[in-house]
Amino acid sequence: MPFLVDPAAQAARRRVSINDALHTRATTPQSSDMDQPPACESAPPVEPASRAARAAVQASTRPLAQSVTRKIDAAREAERTRLAQEMHDGLGAHLTALQLVVARLSTRAPTDLAEWQSFCSQIQSVANAAQDAADELVGRNRPPALDAGLTVCLRAWLRGFGEQSGLKCIWRCDDVTHERVAKLTPDAVLALYRIAQEALTNVARHARATRVVLALDGSHRSLKLTISDDGCGLARGARRKQGHFGLVGMRERCTALGGTLRIGSVQGSGTLVSARLPWHQILPAPTGQHGPESLALHGYAS
């Protein structure tokens, strides 16, 4: 008897097989789906991010670059000022001395050989000093003569100044002040020497004086350098005159050491230049101690 197949049963079995296949396909991950990254994990474009980073770095470093540029400009300007001041106070003073000798020679000719030789010797001496000043500028060193001490250098400069200018020059410094001045720091020695040098040069250029006094006077708290003359005095407004580099330079040297500069003048009655510097700024502190209190223990401050 032939095997009978129920059509309804076959259709039911086909439906079950199709449903199983669809369920298996839906629950099994496909390889193409696994290769696709999640949408939330997609990376941003690389190029825009790099431009933003570079801009951020440039913005953060711009203030630093501007600050460095300003410091370089300030250092250059300070160096120009220092060089101009040294040229004016050093080389300029020697050239003025040379002008004085030549001026004396032009107003009164020597009467004998000895006087001629004296003038020639002075000119040669001043020219050598000017050359030394130029060498100091090139080498950026302080004047070698200052190694002998401030009082020795000031007296030598004053003596030469008198010989070249024909002025009567007077030196004043007591023994106690001389002893203290011998201990000054190199910066203080150079500052006081340049101030005296500039003040004397101004006397020779402008004062029309016959007498000048250079004095060092030490008190309990400070050292005072004064240069006075019996000349015509400063013209009204001369201290505020633009480009008067000598007076500005003297004041800056005093200020750098915590001191003050005063200039007193009455037309027809001469000029007095006074530089006052506190001891605690111009003397080295004793070993192991610092400041004005330590100097008071050694008699330099009250």
BAFI-3210 file (N, C-alpha, C; in Angstrom, 3 decimals, decimal comma, padded with zeros to 6 digits):
// residues 302
n [1|2|3|4|5|6|7|8|9|10|11|12|13|14|15|16|17|18|19|20|21|22|23|24|25|26|27|28|29|30|31|32|33|34|35|36|37|38|39|40|41|42|43|44|45|46|47|48|49|50|51|52|53|54|55|56|57|58|59|60|61|62|63|64|65|66|67|68|69|70|71|72|73|74|75|76|77|78|79|80|81|82|83|84|85|86|87|88|89|90|91|92|93|94|95|96|97|98|99|100|101|102|103|104|105|106|107|108|109|110|111|112|113|114|115|116|117|118|119|120|121|122|123|124|125|126|127|128|129|130|131|132|133|134|135|136|137|138|139|140|141|142|143|144|145|146|147|148|149|150|151|152|153|154|155|156|157|158|159|160|161|162|163|164|165|166|167|168|169|170|171|172|173|174|175|176|177|178|179|180|181|182|183|184|185|186|187|188|189|190|191|192|193|194|195|196|197|198|199|200|201|202|203|204|205|206|207|208|209|210|211|212|213|214|215|216|217|218|219|220|221|222|223|224|225|226|227|228|229|230|231|232|233|234|235|236|237|238|239|240|241|242|243|244|245|246|247|248|249|250|251|252|253|254|255|256|257|258|259|260|261|262|263|264|265|266|267|268|269|270|271|272|273|274|275|276|277|278|279|280|281|282|283|284|285|286|287|288|289|290|291|292|293|294|295|296|297|298|299|300|301|302]
n.u [000,864|000,586|002,618|001,109|001,106|000,492|-000,659|-001,191|000,280|002,913|003,108|002,961|005,329|007,229|006,767|007,654|010,429|011,252|010,745|012,573|015,013|014,959|014,986|017,487|019,207|018,663|019,596|022,314|025,473|026,515|029,324|029,832|028,474|029,966|032,349|031,822|032,343|030,925|028,597|028,923|031,612|033,159|036,034|037,048|037,789|041,244|042,837|041,507|041,663|044,463|045,093|043,749|045,166|047,704|047,116|046,360|048,759|050,370|048,973|049,371|052,142|052,714|052,584|054,910|056,958|056,711|057,376|060,074|061,163|060,748|062,450|064,930|065,101|065,117|067,521|069,338|068,942|069,727|072,429|073,274|072,868|074,651|077,094|077,127|077,215|079,673|081,398|080,936|081,632|084,217|086,053|085,209|085,891|088,698|089,177|088,194|090,095|092,291|091,492|091,616|094,366|095,275|093,846|095,014|097,539|097,020|096,258|098,431|101,646|104,422|107,376|109,926|112,139|111,749|109,117|107,746|108,308|106,971|104,277|104,054|104,471|102,218|100,173|100,825|100,471|097,708|096,645|097,481|095,989|093,422|093,520|093,808|091,309|089,654|090,497|089,562|086,820|086,547|087,490|085,731|086,285|086,889|088,570|092,068|093,602|092,056|092,474|094,359|093,009|090,349|090,846|093,530|093,346|091,535|092,951|095,136|093,847|092,768|095,064|096,230|094,165|094,289|096,791|096,304|094,136|094,774|093,525|093,192|093,397|091,983|092,252|090,413|090,177|089,715|091,623|090,147|087,952|089,394|090,394|088,058|087,055|088,865|087,872|085,747|083,302|083,986|082,090|081,122|083,462|084,022|081,696|081,814|084,232|083,669|081,628|082,972|084,828|083,176|081,952|084,156|084,957|082,772|083,144|085,469|084,520|082,322|082,210|083,930|085,717|088,123|088,989|088,681|087,250|087,626|086,193|085,992|083,853|083,069|080,282|078,366|076,394|076,693|078,640|079,971|080,570|081,854|082,008|083,042|083,016|084,165|082,894|080,771|078,335|075,397|073,410|070,011|067,634|069,394|069,776|067,558|067,738|067,292|069,122|071,279|073,499|075,527|074,784|072,505|073,668|075,322|073,382|072,025|074,015|074,293|071,706|071,614|073,127|071,689|071,819|071,871|071,874|072,745|072,548|073,632|073,364|074,065|073,753|076,722|077,898|079,111|079,119|077,868|078,269|076,952|077,256|075,764|076,154|074,897|076,585|076,027|075,377|077,624|079,782|081,306|079,511|080,383|081,890|079,591|077,576|074,955|073,577|072,418|072,443|074,611|076,726|076,492|077,505|080,167|080,780|079,941|077,427|074,833]
n.v [-001,184|001,970|004,694|007,274|010,735|013,439|016,431|018,776|018,388|018,443|021,105|022,400|021,527|022,774|025,436|025,570|025,019|027,184|029,269|028,612|028,962|031,723|032,739|031,863|033,289|035,889|036,038|035,490|037,099|038,922|038,888|041,204|043,081|043,070|044,171|046,870|049,873|051,148|053,847|055,921|055,801|056,852|058,582|062,067|064,295|064,495|066,704|069,281|069,255|069,373|071,932|073,513|072,855|073,843|076,572|077,064|076,608|078,646|080,876|080,641|080,932|083,424|085,734|085,203|085,372|088,072|089,238|088,455|089,819|092,485|092,568|092,163|094,475|096,390|095,741|096,346|099,110|099,930|099,272|101,004|103,439|103,148|103,031|105,532|107,176|106,454|107,245|109,983|110,758|109,721|109,599|112,046|113,867|113,842|114,814|117,378|118,353|118,376|120,368|122,557|122,851|123,462|125,805|127,518|127,643|128,976|131,495|132,531|132,559|130,378|131,500|130,551|127,709|125,771|126,215|125,649|122,916|122,062|122,538|120,819|118,382|118,256|118,109|115,683|113,970|114,234|113,330|110,664|109,821|110,092|108,144|105,885|105,971|105,438|102,828|101,597|101,705|099,991|097,612|097,436|097,801|099,040|102,152|101,593|103,036|103,354|101,251|102,017|103,303|105,485|108,106|108,608|108,587|110,691|112,899|112,885|113,305|115,850|117,356|117,189|118,362|120,992|121,788|121,712|123,439|125,782|126,645|127,328|124,677|122,893|120,400|118,453|116,294|114,466|112,407|110,282|109,935|109,321|106,807|105,257|105,504|104,024|101,483|101,200|099,786|098,503|099,506|101,809|103,336|103,813|105,237|107,606|108,666|109,207|111,077|113,229|113,746|114,535|116,813|118,534|118,796|120,214|122,598|123,521|123,872|125,644|127,377|129,575|130,029|130,732|129,246|126,088|123,638|120,410|117,961|115,353|114,114|112,407|111,357|110,014|108,474|108,672|109,279|112,179|113,812|116,755|119,373|122,511|125,830|129,160|130,403|131,608|130,449|128,355|128,780|129,978|127,421|125,541|123,086|121,666|121,397|119,885|117,066|117,499|115,653|115,116|116,041|114,482|111,924|111,993|112,158|109,742|107,897|108,361|107,689|104,963|103,886|104,346|106,978|110,645|113,552|116,899|120,155|123,300|126,681|130,050|132,675|134,231|133,634|131,176|127,514|124,646|121,274|118,422|115,164|112,615|109,593|106,703|104,922|102,190|101,315|101,504|100,318|097,151|094,568|093,397|090,162|087,552|089,181|091,454|094,381|097,653|097,464|095,822|097,420|099,514|098,440|098,577|101,187|102,701|103,686|105,464]
n.w [000,000|-000,929|000,489|002,172|002,012|004,074|002,988|004,500|006,801|005,811|004,967|007,407|008,567|006,894|007,466|010,094|009,792|008,274|010,056|012,120|010,816|010,271|012,883|013,799|012,129|012,919|015,550|015,435|015,211|012,372|010,167|008,689|010,165|012,564|011,741|011,524|013,269|016,331|016,144|017,971|018,605|016,592|015,304|015,423|012,688|011,783|010,866|011,396|014,226|014,660|013,661|015,519|017,843|017,258|017,098|019,729|021,099|020,003|020,917|023,673|023,950|022,943|024,774|026,316|024,408|023,730|026,159|026,444|024,264|025,058|027,306|026,107|024,533|026,577|027,864|025,842|025,613|028,154|028,018|025,991|027,317|029,464|028,095|026,823|029,075|030,232|028,185|028,190|030,855|031,209|028,777|027,697|029,725|029,673|027,096|027,423|029,222|027,519|025,753|027,464|027,937|025,360|024,961|026,854|025,762|023,399|024,234|025,570|024,634|025,217|026,887|027,037|026,521|028,508|029,365|027,031|026,857|029,127|028,443|026,237|027,508|029,148|027,231|025,998|028,172|028,723|026,295|026,355|028,557|027,519|025,549|027,144|028,400|026,219|025,687|027,987|027,577|025,399|026,513|028,597|031,297|034,647|035,469|035,637|037,483|039,743|041,423|043,217|045,193|046,337|047,445|046,756|043,961|043,475|044,455|042,724|040,267|040,759|041,082|038,500|037,094|038,042|037,027|034,293|033,897|035,167|037,455|040,980|043,099|045,777|048,229|050,544|053,231|056,077|058,409|059,569|057,854|055,539|056,241|056,421|053,822|052,401|052,503|050,814|048,543|045,203|043,310|044,570|044,734|042,004|041,268|042,877|042,007|039,286|039,584|040,835|038,833|036,674|037,795|038,169|035,520|034,511|035,895|034,642|032,038|032,153|034,411|034,714|036,794|039,471|041,518|043,091|045,226|046,444|048,397|050,842|053,248|056,120|057,974|060,753|059,551|056,760|053,736|052,341|049,351|048,066|045,688|045,061|043,704|042,802|040,733|038,041|038,522|037,956|035,067|034,912|034,887|033,899|035,133|034,434|031,781|028,649|027,526|029,093|029,926|031,787|034,421|034,799|034,709|037,018|039,019|038,644|039,286|042,029|042,949|042,354|044,373|046,612|047,418|047,428|045,327|045,358|044,047|044,416|043,558|042,903|040,745|039,870|042,269|042,394|042,402|044,123|044,356|045,760|046,801|048,534|050,170|051,786|054,381|054,769|052,261|050,708|051,868|052,345|054,005|057,280|057,831|058,068|058,937|058,075|056,531|057,830|060,626|061,307|060,477|062,250|064,554|064,044|064,013|061,833|061,479|063,122]
ca.u [000,000|001,476|002,720|000,337|001,675|-000,548|-000,211|-001,273|001,426|004,123|003,112|003,269|006,772|007,979|006,666|008,537|011,829|011,518|010,800|013,844|016,103|014,879|015,383|018,945|019,868|018,476|020,342|023,734|026,137|027,079|030,694|029,819|028,058|031,063|033,420|031,438|032,476|029,733|028,541|029,414|033,060|033,825|037,028|036,882|038,819|042,551|043,398|040,999|042,189|045,855|045,104|043,330|046,256|048,762|046,648|046,401|050,172|050,820|048,343|049,959|053,551|052,866|052,994|056,293|057,826|056,674|058,127|061,498|061,529|060,841|063,649|066,096|065,138|065,512|068,948|070,078|068,857|070,574|073,821|073,547|072,971|075,902|078,208|077,121|077,647|081,113|082,083|080,820|082,348|085,628|086,727|084,862|086,655|090,077|089,182|088,056|091,406|093,136|091,052|092,105|095,797|095,410|093,339|096,054|098,640|096,624|096,136|099,737|102,709|105,539|108,480|111,227|112,101|111,204|107,663|107,291|108,379|105,901|103,023|104,090|104,314|100,819|099,384|101,101|099,852|096,255|096,368|097,630|094,846|092,267|093,678|093,484|089,854|089,078|090,775|088,665|085,511|086,615|087,640|084,649|086,848|086,969|089,905|093,068|094,139|091,214|092,994|095,180|092,134|089,621|091,473|094,743|092,945|090,939|094,010|095,922|093,035|092,653|096,366|096,332|093,159|094,815|097,874|095,777|093,173|095,303|092,741|093,702|092,632|092,164|091,778|090,103|089,717|090,374|092,216|089,117|087,232|090,322|090,473|086,806|086,931|089,743|087,152|084,562|083,136|084,417|081,037|081,086|084,674|083,848|080,645|082,304|085,278|083,036|080,892|083,958|085,403|082,203|081,756|085,330|084,909|081,796|083,775|086,388|083,797|081,262|082,139|084,800|086,152|089,561|089,291|087,767|087,533|087,124|086,239|085,310|083,530|082,295|079,514|078,042|075,520|076,926|079,835|079,585|081,554|081,441|082,855|082,559|083,863|083,818|082,608|079,586|077,118|074,602|072,371|068,666|067,082|070,423|069,623|066,430|067,976|067,296|070,400|072,375|073,746|076,423|074,028|071,654|074,518|075,723|072,230|071,741|075,042|073,936|070,482|071,913|073,741|070,833|072,208|071,224|072,740|072,207|073,319|073,253|074,064|073,541|074,514|077,737|078,449|079,674|078,260|078,221|077,733|077,091|076,761|075,747|075,875|074,881|077,684|075,617|075,250|078,905|080,792|080,939|079,075|081,324|081,652|078,568|076,543|074,462|072,661|072,847|072,676|075,963|077,651|076,433|078,394|081,543|080,949|079,638|076,072|074,381]
ca.v [000,000|003,132|005,582|008,473|011,959|014,424|017,775|019,772|018,183|018,921|022,575|022,822|021,304|023,794|026,709|025,472|025,102|028,578|030,100|028,340|029,591|033,173|033,019|031,666|034,406|037,126|036,004|035,248|038,302|038,777|039,397|042,569|043,937|043,138|045,026|048,274|050,408|051,845|055,226|056,824|055,686|057,357|059,613|063,319|064,501|064,794|067,983|070,411|069,196|069,815|073,380|074,087|072,686|074,800|077,907|077,165|076,737|079,987|081,852|080,541|081,344|084,809|086,652|084,939|085,942|089,531|089,588|088,301|090,921|093,701|092,493|092,367|095,909|097,139|095,505|097,116|100,528|100,136|099,219|102,271|104,486|102,956|103,389|106,989|107,780|106,240|108,104|111,373|110,999|109,343|110,142|113,455|114,660|113,962|115,713|118,738|118,738|118,699|121,685|123,575|123,072|124,154|127,170|128,289|127,849|129,955|132,826|133,041|131,717|130,163|132,464|129,878|126,290|124,983|126,348|124,860|121,500|121,805|122,438|119,582|117,262|118,196|117,630|114,258|113,267|114,203|112,456|109,287|109,515|109,904|106,838|104,892|105,974|104,719|101,405|101,118|101,498|098,780|096,469|097,449|097,697|100,299|102,742|100,880|103,877|103,270|100,217|102,668|103,859|106,670|109,374|108,775|108,910|112,024|113,910|112,912|113,956|117,269|117,982|117,329|119,332|122,322|122,089|121,916|124,543|126,993|126,987|126,951|123,497|122,587|119,065|118,336|114,972|114,176|111,063|109,276|109,682|108,633|105,390|104,599|105,490|102,964|100,207|101,271|098,777|099,007|100,295|103,116|104,061|104,267|106,251|108,860|109,175|109,768|112,284|114,292|114,017|115,297|118,132|119,352|119,092|121,289|123,835|123,983|124,242|126,647|128,200|130,751|130,161|130,822|128,397|124,963|122,829|119,033|117,499|114,153|114,289|111,279|111,492|108,693|107,710|108,786|109,915|113,282|114,355|118,084|120,117|123,889|126,767|130,571|130,888|132,394|129,735|127,769|129,622|129,567|126,343|124,639|121,752|120,991|121,471|118,599|116,673|117,774|114,266|115,038|116,150|113,286|110,791|112,094|111,835|108,307|107,162|108,467|106,936|103,526|103,493|104,769|108,307|111,827|114,576|118,249|121,173|124,636|127,661|131,400|133,310|135,143|133,211|129,834|126,332|123,585|119,948|117,576|113,791|111,974|108,159|106,054|103,962|100,783|100,973|101,619|099,532|095,730|094,154|092,507|088,733|086,952|090,148|092,178|095,489|098,806|097,137|095,316|098,534|100,314|097,808|098,906|102,634|103,325|104,246|105,783]
ca.w [000,000|-001,068|001,669|001,928|002,645|004,369|002,518|005,583|007,721|005,129|004,987|008,783|008,823|006,158|008,182|011,280|009,333|007,868|011,279|012,824|010,067|010,489|014,271|013,897|011,423|013,686|016,820|015,182|014,643|011,045|010,079|008,179|011,269|013,533|011,220|011,581|014,630|016,799|015,662|019,006|018,725|015,398|015,628|014,674|011,647|012,370|010,436|012,183|015,588|014,628|013,527|016,794|018,806|016,928|017,470|021,187|021,498|019,633|021,810|025,012|023,944|022,466|025,853|026,695|023,373|023,855|027,364|026,133|023,367|025,866|028,137|025,237|024,196|027,780|028,087|024,830|025,955|029,334|027,580|025,303|028,338|030,199|027,222|026,660|030,336|030,391|027,215|028,630|032,102|031,114|027,605|027,567|030,690|029,188|025,943|027,962|029,753|026,367|025,273|028,398|027,699|024,073|025,135|027,545|024,821|022,379|024,816|026,008|024,098|026,147|026,731|026,967|026,165|029,613|029,359|025,884|027,232|030,091|027,697|025,438|028,434|029,555|026,093|025,845|029,304|028,535|025,150|026,837|029,417|026,643|024,916|028,178|028,582|025,078|025,884|029,040|026,967|024,574|027,404|029,574|032,634|035,364|035,328|036,438|038,554|040,934|042,313|044,243|046,214|045,897|047,820|045,951|042,588|043,438|044,623|041,484|039,236|041,094|040,793|037,051|036,671|038,327|036,098|032,943|033,840|035,783|038,636|042,287|043,521|047,200|048,609|051,958|053,697|057,360|058,505|059,867|056,596|054,635|056,648|056,058|052,364|051,889|052,545|049,957|047,495|043,882|042,669|045,216|044,327|040,624|041,215|043,447|041,121|038,098|039,968|041,006|037,519|035,897|038,398|037,857|034,091|034,344|036,364|033,597|030,818|032,254|035,621|034,685|038,190|039,751|042,669|043,268|046,420|046,406|049,788|051,315|054,663|056,624|059,208|061,302|058,669|055,321|053,181|051,469|048,413|047,619|044,753|045,067|042,975|042,962|039,388|037,721|038,891|036,877|034,478|035,289|034,067|033,374|035,710|033,763|030,348|027,963|026,966|030,027|030,322|032,930|035,666|034,886|035,043|038,421|039,866|038,533|040,047|043,442|043,196|042,284|045,634|047,707|047,862|046,859|044,742|045,469|043,342|044,836|042,758|042,769|039,675|040,349|043,563|042,314|042,425|045,069|044,053|046,946|046,664|049,849|050,059|053,112|054,577|054,657|050,850|049,992|052,563|052,425|055,334|057,959|057,626|058,913|059,292|056,903|056,745|058,601|062,017|061,467|060,334|063,453|065,535|063,678|064,047|060,551|061,502|064,475]
c.u [000,890|001,386|002,054|000,931|000,567|-000,036|-000,232|-000,104|002,706|004,209|003,464|004,747|007,607|007,950|007,590|009,986|012,192|011,636|012,112|015,016|016,119|015,332|016,896|019,688|019,799|019,335|021,823|024,385|026,724|028,457|030,730|029,407|029,165|032,171|033,090|031,590|031,189|029,779|029,127|030,917|033,807|034,730|036,766|037,978|040,117|042,994|042,831|041,526|043,628|045,936|044,726|044,442|047,372|048,363|046,702|047,833|050,696|050,249|048,978|051,400|053,745|053,235|054,437|057,261|057,865|057,465|059,630|061,978|061,684|062,099|064,914|066,233|065,594|067,004|069,798|070,086|069,722|072,049|074,195|073,729|074,282|077,093|078,285|077,615|079,139|081,907|082,080|081,697|083,842|086,348|086,440|085,649|088,093|090,159|089,005|089,386|092,364|092,772|091,573|093,573|095,991|094,924|094,362|097,207|098,291|096,528|097,475|100,822|103,817|106,700|109,836|111,019|111,463|109,674|107,055|107,260|107,275|104,555|102,961|103,889|102,861|099,934|099,569|100,430|098,343|095,879|096,479|096,446|093,582|092,328|093,359|091,974|089,160|089,307|089,870|087,277|085,482|086,678|086,569|085,173|086,797|088,379|090,929|093,577|093,323|091,658|093,851|094,334|091,530|090,365|092,732|094,377|092,357|092,004|094,853|095,146|092,946|093,956|096,547|095,352|093,649|095,916|097,334|094,876|093,729|094,525|093,481|092,817|092,992|091,522|091,541|089,557|090,455|090,799|091,169|088,341|088,113|090,384|089,209|086,672|087,791|089,031|085,928|084,518|083,597|083,364|080,965|082,288|084,502|082,810|081,140|083,383|084,669|082,262|081,860|084,552|084,462|082,014|082,937|085,356|083,915|082,347|084,666|085,638|082,967|081,430|082,880|085,299|087,660|089,981|088,228|088,220|086,863|087,286|085,466|085,096|082,629|081,593|079,207|077,268|075,941|078,276|079,383|080,783|081,041|082,486|082,272|083,539|083,379|083,474|081,302|078,284|076,373|073,585|070,997|068,139|068,104|070,250|068,487|066,598|068,024|068,676|071,573|072,771|074,608|075,698|073,123|072,483|074,971|074,575|071,923|072,767|074,741|072,720|070,736|072,515|072,951|071,123|071,435|072,283|072,034|073,143|072,779|074,062|073,314|074,398|075,453|078,387|078,966|078,632|078,792|077,499|078,005|076,453|076,872|075,308|075,904|075,963|077,234|075,423|076,600|080,050|080,369|080,555|080,128|080,917|080,622|077,469|076,174|073,610|073,201|073,150|074,094|076,982|077,641|077,350|079,852|081,746|080,631|078,240|075,680|073,035]
c.v [001,220|004,023|006,917|009,637|012,962|015,812|018,798|019,639|018,678|020,452|023,091|022,676|022,375|025,141|026,727|025,617|026,536|029,483|029,884|029,032|031,108|033,548|032,896|032,824|035,699|037,159|035,798|036,505|037,996|039,438|040,837|043,540|044,109|044,055|046,496|048,779|051,082|053,299|056,196|056,801|056,224|058,533|060,870|063,453|064,981|066,213|069,165|070,420|069,688|071,330|074,057|073,992|073,678|076,216|078,110|077,350|078,131|081,047|081,830|081,037|082,789|085,781|086,455|085,539|087,463|089,992|089,498|089,441|092,218|093,715|092,712|093,843|096,736|096,967|096,285|098,600|100,842|100,132|100,498|103,411|104,376|103,394|104,902|107,682|107,634|107,102|109,558|111,645|110,719|110,035|111,633|114,344|114,863|114,884|117,171|119,232|119,115|120,073|122,799|123,899|123,857|125,597|128,051|128,604|128,918|131,375|133,418|132,083|131,551|131,106|131,799|128,398|125,448|125,033|125,596|123,377|121,139|121,650|121,145|118,362|117,117|117,658|116,129|113,445|113,143|113,295|110,988|108,888|109,292|108,547|105,723|104,805|105,243|103,216|100,811|100,838|100,224|097,541|096,365|097,196|099,052|100,854|102,023|101,701|103,751|102,169|100,806|103,255|105,181|107,964|109,640|109,213|110,316|113,116|114,014|113,617|115,455|118,009|118,192|118,344|120,759|122,732|122,432|123,139|125,856|127,436|126,601|125,833|123,129|121,240|119,026|116,951|114,655|112,720|109,983|108,923|108,937|107,142|104,636|104,458|104,393|101,614|100,186|100,127|099,356|099,859|101,704|103,958|104,630|105,387|107,598|109,485|109,844|111,044|113,456|114,709|114,885|116,702|119,055|119,721|120,217|122,627|124,401|124,491|125,504|127,693|129,529|131,075|130,346|129,851|127,298|124,134|121,467|118,440|116,209|114,303|113,150|111,613|110,092|107,839|107,691|109,405|110,987|113,742|115,706|118,673|121,527|124,782|128,190|131,210|131,623|131,716|129,204|128,776|129,087|128,510|125,351|123,226|120,972|120,954|120,076|118,323|116,979|116,460|114,167|115,082|114,935|112,077|110,816|111,693|110,330|107,475|107,217|107,600|105,440|103,012|104,005|106,166|109,419|112,766|115,922|119,220|122,534|125,665|128,981|132,096|134,366|134,726|131,780|128,742|125,322|122,311|119,041|116,222|113,109|110,522|107,526|104,984|102,526|100,342|100,904|100,910|098,070|095,373|093,267|091,052|088,211|087,897|090,949|093,344|096,577|098,469|096,645|096,430|099,413|099,749|098,174|100,416|103,349|103,921|104,492|105,134]
c.w [000,000|000,163|001,341|002,691|002,823|003,955|003,628|006,531|007,097|005,169|006,367|009,072|008,111|006,887|009,406|010,878|008,952|009,092|012,039|012,126|010,286|011,887|014,437|013,242|012,235|014,928|016,626|014,591|013,298|010,997|009,594|009,271|012,280|013,046|011,343|013,004|015,026|016,361|016,667|019,137|017,506|015,771|014,818|013,638|012,280|012,047|011,215|013,603|015,632|014,500|014,833|017,832|018,543|017,335|018,973|021,691|021,188|020,559|023,194|025,062|023,510|023,591|026,285|025,685|023,459|025,068|027,127|025,239|024,139|026,725|027,311|024,867|025,386|028,068|027,085|025,177|027,166|028,959|026,818|026,308|029,105|029,368|027,031|027,917|030,536|029,404|027,674|029,840|031,998|029,981|027,442|028,506|030,220|027,975|026,381|028,521|028,622|025,796|026,178|028,141|026,402|024,187|025,841|026,604|023,786|022,939|025,254|025,538|025,133|025,842|026,621|026,676|027,259|029,636|028,175|026,228|028,222|029,390|026,896|026,322|028,885|028,434|025,893|026,946|029,122|027,368|025,545|027,711|028,584|025,940|025,902|028,402|027,442|025,209|026,953|028,474|026,136|025,457|028,460|030,979|033,325|035,242|036,199|037,611|039,832|041,888|043,417|045,363|045,781|046,221|047,006|044,536|042,493|043,578|043,352|040,370|039,492|040,789|039,292|036,505|036,898|037,364|034,708|032,834|034,365|037,006|039,911|042,828|044,951|047,501|050,112|052,259|054,993|057,416|058,753|058,600|055,614|054,962|056,244|054,541|051,750|051,818|051,625|048,949|046,154|043,184|043,257|044,804|042,917|040,539|041,734|042,566|039,887|038,433|040,135|039,663|036,682|036,461|038,090|036,373|033,806|034,816|035,255|032,369|030,987|033,363|035,530|036,099|038,275|040,841|042,757|044,463|046,250|047,794|049,968|052,812|055,111|057,923|059,730|060,304|057,206|055,010|052,216|050,647|047,935|046,688|044,674|044,318|043,213|041,625|039,258|038,110|037,686|036,356|034,861|034,313|033,559|033,889|035,069|032,256|029,741|027,375|027,872|030,688|031,571|034,253|035,866|035,297|036,494|039,347|039,819|039,298|041,539|043,777|043,210|043,581|046,832|048,217|047,173|046,304|044,851|044,763|043,751|044,071|042,771|041,726|040,244|041,644|043,553|042,432|043,434|044,658|045,241|046,701|048,022|049,687|051,448|053,218|054,321|053,207|050,144|050,695|052,554|053,853|055,972|057,788|058,616|059,322|058,063|057,363|057,617|060,049|062,253|061,345|061,571|064,531|065,271|063,558|062,766|060,495|062,941|064,744]
res [m|p|f|l|v|d|p|a|a|q|a|a|r|r|r|v|s|i|n|d|a|l|h|t|r|a|t|t|p|q|s|s|d|m|d|q|p|p|a|c|e|s|a|p|p|v|e|p|a|s|r|a|a|r|a|a|v|q|a|s|t|r|p|l|a|q|s|v|t|r|k|i|d|a|a|r|e|a|e|r|t|r|l|a|q|e|m|h|d|g|l|g|a|h|l|t|a|l|q|l|v|v|a|r|l|s|t|r|a|p|t|d|l|a|e|w|q|s|f|c|s|q|i|q|s|v|a|n|a|a|q|d|a|a|d|e|l|v|g|r|n|r|p|p|a|l|d|a|g|l|t|v|c|l|r|a|w|l|r|g|f|g|e|q|s|g|l|k|c|i|w|r|c|d|d|v|t|h|e|r|v|a|k|l|t|p|d|a|v|l|a|l|y|r|i|a|q|e|a|l|t|n|v|a|r|h|a|r|a|t|r|v|v|l|a|l|d|g|s|h|r|s|l|k|l|t|i|s|d|d|g|c|g|l|a|r|g|a|r|r|k|q|g|h|f|g|l|v|g|m|r|e|r|c|t|a|l|g|g|t|l|r|i|g|s|v|q|g|s|g|t|l|v|s|a|r|l|p|w|h|q|i|l|p|a|p|t|g|q|h|g|p|e|s|l|a|l|h|g|y|a|s]
***
